[in-house]
Every structure is written in C-alpha cells, then in structure tokens.
Amino acid sequence: MAATKRRLPVLQPKDDEGESRPPWQWTAIGGATTMLVLLPLAMATAWLARHTYGSYVHGATPAELQQSVEALTAGQRIWLSLLSVVAPIFSLAVASVAGGALVGRFGGAAGKREAALGAVLAAAVSSAIAARGFIAAPGGAVLWLFTSVVMFVVSGAMGLLGGVAGLRLRR
C-alpha cells in the first residue's frame, strides 16, 4: 500500500460560461431546443382539445357530428374556437421563450437576434410539417399561409423575449 494518497485535481469553473461557437450555430441550437420543448406541449394541447371536443360534440357519422355542432351554444362555440387557436399558439410561445432563453443564457457571442431566429426556424419547420395537411383541404393554402405568418410573428417575438431574459440571467 502506498504511504501517500494521490489526489485528483479539482476542476474550477471558468468565468465565461458560453462555448466559443459561431452565433449561427446557436441559432440552430435554439431552433432544436424550441422544437424539443414544443413537441410535448403540442401533444398535451392536442390531447386537451380532443377530450374537450369529445365532451361537447358527439356522433359517429358526419351528419350526426354536424347536428351536434349546430346544437352548441354561442359560448360553447367560442370556447372550442379559443381552445383550438389559443392553446397551440400558447405552446409555441412557451417553447420559443425556452429556446430563446437557452441561447441568451449560454450562447456566448450569440444574442437576442440568434434567439429570435432560432425560434423562427422552429416555426418554419413546424409550418412545413403542417403544410401537407393544410393544403389537402379546400382553401387550405390560404389558411396555411395565414397560420404560418402568425407562427413566425409569435415565435420571433417570444424567442426575442426569451433571448433578453437569457442575457439578463447571464450577467
């Protein structure tokens, strides 16, 4: 047995916490993070919408479904409309803030612009995935275009907000 114990060196944290990556790489990292946060949130809002619609709208055939929808009150229609529009936008906003905050906090030379661009990149990927379903419906191309613009605006603004919050956390 050795008389003296060997000790491993203790690693000390560096003063600068961001890696030395080019800012454009942080845009891709922010976009990937936004998508990773968006997926479970979108699944949760889809589940919520499906179960809420199931409690209001009943029927197996298209005629029964149409009759059930026509029997809804104005308040119920507004509630279901808000649920199907606001919940996915809220999910995208939360995911964009999370991705932007990651870029702002750990992005090194990257800043607010890269945080916002990462969120817009995630919105573009989501919009491209949704395009097939939208365009197949009559008048769906116009609806897809409008939805894409809303997604770009919301994700860009919320990514920028997340980037600002991340930069404040960096200090």
Rosetta constraint file for C-alpha pairs under 8 A:
AtomPair CA 17 CA 106 HARMONIC 6.57 0.50
AtomPair CA 17 CA 108 HARMONIC 7.37 0.50
AtomPair CA 18 CA 105 HARMONIC 7.92 0.50
AtomPair CA 18 CA 106 HARMONIC 4.82 0.50
AtomPair CA 18 CA 107 HARMONIC 5.52 0.50
AtomPair CA 18 CA 108 HARMONIC 4.09 0.50
AtomPair CA 18 CA 109 HARMONIC 7.83 0.50
AtomPair CA 19 CA 106 HARMONIC 7.42 0.50
AtomPair CA 19 CA 107 HARMONIC 7.05 0.50
AtomPair CA 19 CA 108 HARMONIC 5.77 0.50
AtomPair CA 20 CA 108 HARMONIC 6.31 0.50
AtomPair CA 20 CA 109 HARMONIC 7.54 0.50
AtomPair CA 21 CA 25 HARMONIC 6.57 0.50
AtomPair CA 21 CA 26 HARMONIC 7.39 0.50
AtomPair CA 21 CA 107 HARMONIC 7.96 0.50
AtomPair CA 21 CA 108 HARMONIC 7.22 0.50
AtomPair CA 21 CA 109 HARMONIC 7.63 0.50
AtomPair CA 22 CA 26 HARMONIC 7.15 0.50
AtomPair CA 22 CA 109 HARMONIC 7.17 0.50
AtomPair CA 22 CA 110 HARMONIC 7.55 0.50
AtomPair CA 23 CA 27 HARMONIC 6.64 0.50
AtomPair CA 23 CA 107 HARMONIC 7.35 0.50
AtomPair CA 23 CA 108 HARMONIC 7.82 0.50
AtomPair CA 23 CA 109 HARMONIC 5.96 0.50
AtomPair CA 23 CA 110 HARMONIC 4.54 0.50
AtomPair CA 23 CA 111 HARMONIC 7.87 0.50
AtomPair CA 23 CA 114 HARMONIC 6.68 0.50
AtomPair CA 24 CA 28 HARMONIC 6.75 0.50
AtomPair CA 24 CA 110 HARMONIC 7.75 0.50
AtomPair CA 24 CA 114 HARMONIC 6.91 0.50
AtomPair CA 25 CA 29 HARMONIC 6.27 0.50
AtomPair CA 26 CA 30 HARMONIC 5.89 0.50
AtomPair CA 26 CA 103 HARMONIC 6.17 0.50
AtomPair CA 26 CA 107 HARMONIC 6.09 0.50
AtomPair CA 26 CA 110 HARMONIC 6.47 0.50
AtomPair CA 26 CA 114 HARMONIC 6.59 0.50
AtomPair CA 26 CA 115 HARMONIC 7.69 0.50
AtomPair CA 26 CA 118 HARMONIC 7.62 0.50
AtomPair CA 27 CA 31 HARMONIC 6.15 0.50
AtomPair CA 27 CA 103 HARMONIC 7.56 0.50
AtomPair CA 27 CA 114 HARMONIC 4.90 0.50
AtomPair CA 27 CA 115 HARMONIC 6.23 0.50
AtomPair CA 27 CA 117 HARMONIC 6.03 0.50
AtomPair CA 27 CA 118 HARMONIC 4.38 0.50
AtomPair CA 28 CA 32 HARMONIC 6.13 0.50
AtomPair CA 28 CA 118 HARMONIC 5.88 0.50
AtomPair CA 28 CA 121 HARMONIC 7.73 0.50
AtomPair CA 29 CA 33 HARMONIC 6.08 0.50
AtomPair CA 29 CA 103 HARMONIC 7.52 0.50
AtomPair CA 29 CA 118 HARMONIC 7.20 0.50
AtomPair CA 30 CA 34 HARMONIC 6.05 0.50
AtomPair CA 30 CA 99 HARMONIC 4.76 0.50
AtomPair CA 30 CA 100 HARMONIC 6.12 0.50
AtomPair CA 30 CA 102 HARMONIC 6.80 0.50
AtomPair CA 30 CA 103 HARMONIC 5.75 0.50
AtomPair CA 30 CA 114 HARMONIC 7.82 0.50
AtomPair CA 30 CA 115 HARMONIC 6.19 0.50
AtomPair CA 30 CA 118 HARMONIC 4.67 0.50
AtomPair CA 30 CA 119 HARMONIC 6.57 0.50
AtomPair CA 31 CA 35 HARMONIC 6.26 0.50
AtomPair CA 31 CA 99 HARMONIC 6.67 0.50
AtomPair CA 31 CA 117 HARMONIC 7.73 0.50
AtomPair CA 31 CA 118 HARMONIC 4.03 0.50
AtomPair CA 31 CA 119 HARMONIC 5.27 0.50
AtomPair CA 31 CA 120 HARMONIC 7.44 0.50
AtomPair CA 31 CA 121 HARMONIC 5.57 0.50
AtomPair CA 31 CA 122 HARMONIC 4.83 0.50
AtomPair CA 32 CA 36 HARMONIC 6.15 0.50
AtomPair CA 32 CA 99 HARMONIC 7.84 0.50
AtomPair CA 32 CA 118 HARMONIC 7.74 0.50
AtomPair CA 32 CA 122 HARMONIC 6.91 0.50
AtomPair CA 33 CA 37 HARMONIC 6.21 0.50
AtomPair CA 33 CA 95 HARMONIC 7.94 0.50
AtomPair CA 33 CA 98 HARMONIC 7.57 0.50
AtomPair CA 33 CA 99 HARMONIC 5.11 0.50
AtomPair CA 33 CA 102 HARMONIC 7.98 0.50
AtomPair CA 34 CA 38 HARMONIC 5.91 0.50
AtomPair CA 34 CA 95 HARMONIC 4.97 0.50
AtomPair CA 34 CA 96 HARMONIC 5.39 0.50
AtomPair CA 34 CA 97 HARMONIC 8.00 0.50
AtomPair CA 34 CA 98 HARMONIC 6.59 0.50
AtomPair CA 34 CA 99 HARMONIC 4.60 0.50
AtomPair CA 34 CA 100 HARMONIC 7.85 0.50
AtomPair CA 34 CA 118 HARMONIC 7.62 0.50
AtomPair CA 34 CA 119 HARMONIC 6.21 0.50
AtomPair CA 34 CA 122 HARMONIC 6.22 0.50
AtomPair CA 35 CA 39 HARMONIC 6.10 0.50
AtomPair CA 35 CA 95 HARMONIC 7.24 0.50
AtomPair CA 35 CA 122 HARMONIC 5.77 0.50
AtomPair CA 36 CA 40 HARMONIC 7.56 0.50
AtomPair CA 37 CA 41 HARMONIC 6.69 0.50
AtomPair CA 37 CA 95 HARMONIC 5.18 0.50
AtomPair CA 37 CA 98 HARMONIC 7.47 0.50
AtomPair CA 37 CA 99 HARMONIC 7.90 0.50
AtomPair CA 38 CA 42 HARMONIC 5.81 0.50
AtomPair CA 38 CA 91 HARMONIC 6.35 0.50
AtomPair CA 38 CA 92 HARMONIC 6.10 0.50
AtomPair CA 38 CA 94 HARMONIC 7.87 0.50
AtomPair CA 38 CA 95 HARMONIC 5.14 0.50
AtomPair CA 39 CA 43 HARMONIC 6.19 0.50
AtomPair CA 40 CA 44 HARMONIC 6.11 0.50
AtomPair CA 41 CA 45 HARMONIC 6.23 0.50
AtomPair CA 41 CA 91 HARMONIC 5.58 0.50
AtomPair CA 41 CA 95 HARMONIC 7.99 0.50
AtomPair CA 42 CA 46 HARMONIC 6.05 0.50
AtomPair CA 42 CA 88 HARMONIC 6.28 0.50
AtomPair CA 42 CA 91 HARMONIC 6.18 0.50
AtomPair CA 42 CA 92 HARMONIC 7.93 0.50
AtomPair CA 43 CA 47 HARMONIC 6.14 0.50
AtomPair CA 44 CA 48 HARMONIC 6.17 0.50
AtomPair CA 45 CA 49 HARMONIC 6.04 0.50
AtomPair CA 45 CA 87 HARMONIC 6.09 0.50
AtomPair CA 45 CA 88 HARMONIC 6.46 0.50
AtomPair CA 45 CA 91 HARMONIC 7.63 0.50
AtomPair CA 46 CA 50 HARMONIC 6.01 0.50
AtomPair CA 47 CA 51 HARMONIC 6.21 0.50
AtomPair CA 48 CA 52 HARMONIC 6.02 0.50
AtomPair CA 49 CA 53 HARMONIC 5.92 0.50
AtomPair CA 49 CA 80 HARMONIC 7.93 0.50
AtomPair CA 49 CA 83 HARMONIC 6.49 0.50
AtomPair CA 49 CA 84 HARMONIC 6.52 0.50
AtomPair CA 50 CA 54 HARMONIC 6.06 0.50
AtomPair CA 51 CA 55 HARMONIC 6.38 0.50
AtomPair CA 52 CA 56 HARMONIC 6.66 0.50
AtomPair CA 52 CA 80 HARMONIC 7.79 0.50
AtomPair CA 53 CA 57 HARMONIC 5.67 0.50
AtomPair CA 53 CA 80 HARMONIC 7.06 0.50
AtomPair CA 54 CA 58 HARMONIC 6.46 0.50
AtomPair CA 56 CA 68 HARMONIC 7.96 0.50
AtomPair CA 56 CA 72 HARMONIC 7.63 0.50
AtomPair CA 56 CA 76 HARMONIC 7.94 0.50
AtomPair CA 57 CA 65 HARMONIC 6.60 0.50
AtomPair CA 57 CA 68 HARMONIC 5.47 0.50
AtomPair CA 57 CA 69 HARMONIC 6.12 0.50
AtomPair CA 58 CA 64 HARMONIC 7.28 0.50
AtomPair CA 58 CA 65 HARMONIC 6.11 0.50
AtomPair CA 58 CA 68 HARMONIC 6.03 0.50
AtomPair CA 59 CA 64 HARMONIC 4.84 0.50
AtomPair CA 59 CA 65 HARMONIC 4.97 0.50
AtomPair CA 59 CA 68 HARMONIC 7.16 0.50
AtomPair CA 60 CA 64 HARMONIC 6.39 0.50
AtomPair CA 60 CA 65 HARMONIC 6.77 0.50
AtomPair CA 61 CA 65 HARMONIC 6.25 0.50
AtomPair CA 62 CA 66 HARMONIC 6.05 0.50
AtomPair CA 63 CA 67 HARMONIC 6.19 0.50
AtomPair CA 64 CA 68 HARMONIC 6.11 0.50
AtomPair CA 65 CA 69 HARMONIC 6.16 0.50
AtomPair CA 66 CA 70 HARMONIC 6.19 0.50
AtomPair CA 67 CA 71 HARMONIC 6.29 0.50
AtomPair CA 68 CA 72 HARMONIC 6.79 0.50
AtomPair CA 72 CA 76 HARMONIC 5.95 0.50
AtomPair CA 72 CA 77 HARMONIC 6.33 0.50
AtomPair CA 73 CA 77 HARMONIC 6.32 0.50
AtomPair CA 74 CA 78 HARMONIC 6.20 0.50
AtomPair CA 75 CA 79 HARMONIC 6.11 0.50
AtomPair CA 76 CA 80 HARMONIC 6.16 0.50
AtomPair CA 77 CA 81 HARMONIC 6.02 0.50
AtomPair CA 78 CA 82 HARMONIC 6.05 0.50
AtomPair CA 79 CA 83 HARMONIC 6.09 0.50
AtomPair CA 80 CA 84 HARMONIC 6.18 0.50
AtomPair CA 81 CA 85 HARMONIC 6.20 0.50
AtomPair CA 82 CA 86 HARMONIC 5.34 0.50
AtomPair CA 82 CA 87 HARMONIC 7.43 0.50
AtomPair CA 83 CA 87 HARMONIC 5.46 0.50
AtomPair CA 84 CA 88 HARMONIC 7.03 0.50
AtomPair CA 85 CA 89 HARMONIC 6.61 0.50
AtomPair CA 86 CA 90 HARMONIC 5.93 0.50
AtomPair CA 87 CA 91 HARMONIC 6.23 0.50
AtomPair CA 88 CA 92 HARMONIC 6.25 0.50
AtomPair CA 89 CA 93 HARMONIC 6.12 0.50
AtomPair CA 89 CA 151 HARMONIC 7.34 0.50
AtomPair CA 89 CA 154 HARMONIC 7.55 0.50
AtomPair CA 90 CA 94 HARMONIC 6.19 0.50
AtomPair CA 91 CA 95 HARMONIC 6.18 0.50
AtomPair CA 92 CA 96 HARMONIC 5.99 0.50
AtomPair CA 92 CA 151 HARMONIC 7.69 0.50
AtomPair CA 92 CA 154 HARMONIC 7.61 0.50
AtomPair CA 92 CA 155 HARMONIC 6.49 0.50
AtomPair CA 93 CA 97 HARMONIC 6.21 0.50
AtomPair CA 93 CA 154 HARMONIC 6.32 0.50
AtomPair CA 93 CA 155 HARMONIC 5.86 0.50
AtomPair CA 93 CA 158 HARMONIC 5.65 0.50
AtomPair CA 93 CA 159 HARMONIC 7.88 0.50
AtomPair CA 94 CA 98 HARMONIC 6.28 0.50
AtomPair CA 94 CA 158 HARMONIC 7.63 0.50
AtomPair CA 95 CA 99 HARMONIC 6.20 0.50
AtomPair CA 96 CA 100 HARMONIC 5.95 0.50
AtomPair CA 96 CA 119 HARMONIC 5.18 0.50
AtomPair CA 96 CA 155 HARMONIC 5.46 0.50
AtomPair CA 96 CA 156 HARMONIC 7.61 0.50
AtomPair CA 96 CA 158 HARMONIC 5.50 0.50
AtomPair CA 96 CA 159 HARMONIC 4.70 0.50
AtomPair CA 96 CA 162 HARMONIC 7.08 0.50
AtomPair CA 97 CA 101 HARMONIC 5.93 0.50
AtomPair CA 97 CA 158 HARMONIC 5.15 0.50
AtomPair CA 97 CA 159 HARMONIC 4.95 0.50
AtomPair CA 97 CA 160 HARMONIC 7.58 0.50
AtomPair CA 97 CA 161 HARMONIC 6.39 0.50
AtomPair CA 97 CA 162 HARMONIC 4.12 0.50
AtomPair CA 97 CA 163 HARMONIC 7.43 0.50
AtomPair CA 98 CA 102 HARMONIC 6.31 0.50
AtomPair CA 98 CA 159 HARMONIC 7.68 0.50
AtomPair CA 98 CA 162 HARMONIC 6.25 0.50
AtomPair CA 99 CA 103 HARMONIC 6.44 0.50
AtomPair CA 99 CA 115 HARMONIC 7.00 0.50
AtomPair CA 99 CA 118 HARMONIC 7.36 0.50
AtomPair CA 99 CA 119 HARMONIC 6.72 0.50
AtomPair CA 99 CA 159 HARMONIC 6.73 0.50
AtomPair CA 99 CA 162 HARMONIC 7.07 0.50
AtomPair CA 100 CA 104 HARMONIC 6.04 0.50
AtomPair CA 100 CA 112 HARMONIC 7.62 0.50
AtomPair CA 100 CA 115 HARMONIC 4.30 0.50
AtomPair CA 100 CA 116 HARMONIC 6.43 0.50
AtomPair CA 100 CA 118 HARMONIC 7.24 0.50
AtomPair CA 100 CA 119 HARMONIC 6.84 0.50
AtomPair CA 100 CA 158 HARMONIC 7.63 0.50
AtomPair CA 100 CA 159 HARMONIC 4.49 0.50
AtomPair CA 100 CA 160 HARMONIC 6.37 0.50
AtomPair CA 100 CA 161 HARMONIC 7.19 0.50
AtomPair CA 100 CA 162 HARMONIC 4.27 0.50
AtomPair CA 100 CA 163 HARMONIC 4.38 0.50
AtomPair CA 100 CA 164 HARMONIC 7.96 0.50
AtomPair CA 100 CA 166 HARMONIC 7.12 0.50
AtomPair CA 101 CA 105 HARMONIC 5.87 0.50
AtomPair CA 101 CA 115 HARMONIC 7.37 0.50
AtomPair CA 101 CA 159 HARMONIC 7.57 0.50
AtomPair CA 101 CA 161 HARMONIC 7.92 0.50
AtomPair CA 101 CA 162 HARMONIC 4.22 0.50
AtomPair CA 101 CA 163 HARMONIC 4.75 0.50
AtomPair CA 101 CA 164 HARMONIC 7.25 0.50
AtomPair CA 101 CA 165 HARMONIC 5.91 0.50
AtomPair CA 101 CA 166 HARMONIC 4.17 0.50
AtomPair CA 101 CA 167 HARMONIC 7.58 0.50
AtomPair CA 102 CA 106 HARMONIC 5.92 0.50
AtomPair CA 102 CA 107 HARMONIC 7.22 0.50
AtomPair CA 102 CA 162 HARMONIC 7.82 0.50
AtomPair CA 102 CA 163 HARMONIC 7.41 0.50
AtomPair CA 102 CA 166 HARMONIC 6.32 0.50
AtomPair CA 103 CA 107 HARMONIC 4.58 0.50
AtomPair CA 103 CA 110 HARMONIC 6.87 0.50
AtomPair CA 103 CA 111 HARMONIC 6.98 0.50
AtomPair CA 103 CA 114 HARMONIC 7.30 0.50
AtomPair CA 103 CA 115 HARMONIC 5.51 0.50
AtomPair CA 103 CA 163 HARMONIC 6.29 0.50
AtomPair CA 103 CA 166 HARMONIC 6.92 0.50
AtomPair CA 104 CA 110 HARMONIC 6.93 0.50
AtomPair CA 104 CA 111 HARMONIC 5.47 0.50
AtomPair CA 104 CA 112 HARMONIC 6.50 0.50
AtomPair CA 104 CA 115 HARMONIC 6.50 0.50
AtomPair CA 104 CA 162 HARMONIC 7.16 0.50
AtomPair CA 104 CA 163 HARMONIC 4.31 0.50
AtomPair CA 104 CA 164 HARMONIC 6.50 0.50
AtomPair CA 104 CA 165 HARMONIC 7.04 0.50
AtomPair CA 104 CA 166 HARMONIC 4.00 0.50
AtomPair CA 104 CA 167 HARMONIC 4.66 0.50
AtomPair CA 104 CA 170 HARMONIC 7.46 0.50
AtomPair CA 105 CA 163 HARMONIC 7.49 0.50
AtomPair CA 105 CA 165 HARMONIC 7.87 0.50
AtomPair CA 105 CA 166 HARMONIC 4.07 0.50
AtomPair CA 105 CA 167 HARMONIC 5.30 0.50
AtomPair CA 105 CA 168 HARMONIC 7.66 0.50
AtomPair CA 105 CA 169 HARMONIC 6.01 0.50
AtomPair CA 105 CA 170 HARMONIC 5.03 0.50
AtomPair CA 106 CA 166 HARMONIC 7.75 0.50
AtomPair CA 106 CA 170 HARMONIC 7.35 0.50
AtomPair CA 107 CA 111 HARMONIC 6.81 0.50
AtomPair CA 110 CA 114 HARMONIC 5.87 0.50
AtomPair CA 110 CA 115 HARMONIC 7.70 0.50
AtomPair CA 111 CA 115 HARMONIC 6.33 0.50
AtomPair CA 111 CA 163 HARMONIC 6.46 0.50
AtomPair CA 111 CA 164 HARMONIC 7.91 0.50
AtomPair CA 111 CA 167 HARMONIC 7.22 0.50
AtomPair CA 112 CA 116 HARMONIC 6.19 0.50
AtomPair CA 112 CA 159 HARMONIC 7.89 0.50
AtomPair CA 112 CA 160 HARMONIC 5.40 0.50
AtomPair CA 112 CA 161 HARMONIC 7.89 0.50
AtomPair CA 112 CA 163 HARMONIC 4.71 0.50
AtomPair CA 112 CA 164 HARMONIC 6.01 0.50
AtomPair CA 112 CA 167 HARMONIC 7.92 0.50
AtomPair CA 113 CA 117 HARMONIC 6.11 0.50
AtomPair CA 113 CA 160 HARMONIC 6.81 0.50
AtomPair CA 113 CA 163 HARMONIC 7.87 0.50
AtomPair CA 114 CA 118 HARMONIC 5.99 0.50
AtomPair CA 115 CA 119 HARMONIC 6.49 0.50
AtomPair CA 115 CA 159 HARMONIC 5.41 0.50
AtomPair CA 115 CA 160 HARMONIC 5.82 0.50
AtomPair CA 115 CA 162 HARMONIC 7.23 0.50
AtomPair CA 115 CA 163 HARMONIC 5.17 0.50
AtomPair CA 116 CA 120 HARMONIC 6.26 0.50
AtomPair CA 116 CA 155 HARMONIC 7.31 0.50
AtomPair CA 116 CA 156 HARMONIC 4.75 0.50
AtomPair CA 116 CA 157 HARMONIC 6.80 0.50
AtomPair CA 116 CA 158 HARMONIC 7.35 0.50
AtomPair CA 116 CA 159 HARMONIC 4.26 0.50
AtomPair CA 116 CA 160 HARMONIC 4.52 0.50
AtomPair CA 116 CA 163 HARMONIC 7.13 0.50
AtomPair CA 117 CA 121 HARMONIC 6.01 0.50
AtomPair CA 117 CA 156 HARMONIC 6.65 0.50
AtomPair CA 117 CA 159 HARMONIC 7.54 0.50
AtomPair CA 118 CA 122 HARMONIC 6.37 0.50
AtomPair CA 118 CA 159 HARMONIC 7.35 0.50
AtomPair CA 119 CA 123 HARMONIC 6.31 0.50
AtomPair CA 119 CA 155 HARMONIC 5.29 0.50
AtomPair CA 119 CA 156 HARMONIC 5.77 0.50
AtomPair CA 119 CA 158 HARMONIC 7.82 0.50
AtomPair CA 119 CA 159 HARMONIC 5.27 0.50
AtomPair CA 120 CA 124 HARMONIC 6.11 0.50
AtomPair CA 120 CA 151 HARMONIC 8.00 0.50
AtomPair CA 120 CA 152 HARMONIC 5.51 0.50
AtomPair CA 120 CA 155 HARMONIC 5.59 0.50
AtomPair CA 120 CA 156 HARMONIC 5.28 0.50
AtomPair CA 120 CA 159 HARMONIC 7.78 0.50
AtomPair CA 121 CA 125 HARMONIC 6.33 0.50
AtomPair CA 122 CA 126 HARMONIC 6.18 0.50
AtomPair CA 123 CA 127 HARMONIC 5.94 0.50
AtomPair CA 123 CA 148 HARMONIC 7.66 0.50
AtomPair CA 123 CA 151 HARMONIC 5.94 0.50
AtomPair CA 123 CA 152 HARMONIC 5.90 0.50
AtomPair CA 123 CA 155 HARMONIC 6.50 0.50
AtomPair CA 124 CA 128 HARMONIC 6.07 0.50
AtomPair CA 124 CA 148 HARMONIC 7.59 0.50
AtomPair CA 124 CA 152 HARMONIC 7.28 0.50
AtomPair CA 125 CA 129 HARMONIC 6.25 0.50
AtomPair CA 126 CA 130 HARMONIC 6.23 0.50
AtomPair CA 127 CA 131 HARMONIC 6.02 0.50
AtomPair CA 127 CA 144 HARMONIC 7.85 0.50
AtomPair CA 127 CA 148 HARMONIC 5.81 0.50
AtomPair CA 127 CA 151 HARMONIC 7.85 0.50
AtomPair CA 128 CA 132 HARMONIC 7.66 0.50
AtomPair CA 130 CA 134 HARMONIC 6.40 0.50
AtomPair CA 130 CA 144 HARMONIC 7.91 0.50
AtomPair CA 131 CA 135 HARMONIC 5.91 0.50
AtomPair CA 131 CA 141 HARMONIC 7.96 0.50
AtomPair CA 131 CA 144 HARMONIC 6.44 0.50
AtomPair CA 132 CA 136 HARMONIC 6.36 0.50
AtomPair CA 133 CA 137 HARMONIC 7.24 0.50
AtomPair CA 134 CA 140 HARMONIC 4.76 0.50
AtomPair CA 134 CA 141 HARMONIC 6.33 0.50
AtomPair CA 134 CA 143 HARMONIC 7.25 0.50
AtomPair CA 134 CA 144 HARMONIC 5.75 0.50
AtomPair CA 135 CA 139 HARMONIC 7.50 0.50
AtomPair CA 135 CA 140 HARMONIC 4.67 0.50
AtomPair CA 135 CA 141 HARMONIC 4.87 0.50
AtomPair CA 135 CA 144 HARMONIC 7.11 0.50
AtomPair CA 136 CA 140 HARMONIC 6.66 0.50
AtomPair CA 137 CA 141 HARMONIC 8.00 0.50
AtomPair CA 139 CA 143 HARMONIC 6.77 0.50
AtomPair CA 140 CA 144 HARMONIC 5.88 0.50
AtomPair CA 141 CA 145 HARMONIC 6.12 0.50
AtomPair CA 142 CA 146 HARMONIC 6.22 0.50
AtomPair CA 143 CA 147 HARMONIC 6.02 0.50
AtomPair CA 144 CA 148 HARMONIC 5.98 0.50
AtomPair CA 145 CA 149 HARMONIC 6.30 0.50
AtomPair CA 146 CA 150 HARMONIC 6.36 0.50
AtomPair CA 147 CA 151 HARMONIC 6.11 0.50
AtomPair CA 148 CA 152 HARMONIC 6.13 0.50
AtomPair CA 149 CA 153 HARMONIC 6.22 0.50
AtomPair CA 150 CA 154 HARMONIC 6.07 0.50
AtomPair CA 151 CA 155 HARMONIC 5.86 0.50
AtomPair CA 152 CA 156 HARMONIC 5.82 0.50
AtomPair CA 153 CA 157 HARMONIC 6.08 0.50
AtomPair CA 154 CA 158 HARMONIC 6.02 0.50
AtomPair CA 155 CA 159 HARMONIC 5.72 0.50
AtomPair CA 156 CA 160 HARMONIC 6.08 0.50
AtomPair CA 157 CA 161 HARMONIC 6.24 0.50
AtomPair CA 158 CA 162 HARMONIC 6.07 0.50
AtomPair CA 159 CA 163 HARMONIC 6.05 0.50
AtomPair CA 160 CA 164 HARMONIC 6.25 0.50
AtomPair CA 161 CA 165 HARMONIC 6.30 0.50
AtomPair CA 162 CA 166 HARMONIC 6.05 0.50
AtomPair CA 163 CA 167 HARMONIC 6.11 0.50
AtomPair CA 164 CA 168 HARMONIC 6.31 0.50
AtomPair CA 165 CA 169 HARMONIC 6.31 0.50
AtomPair CA 166 CA 170 HARMONIC 6.21 0.50
AtomPair CA 167 CA 171 HARMONIC 6.82 0.50
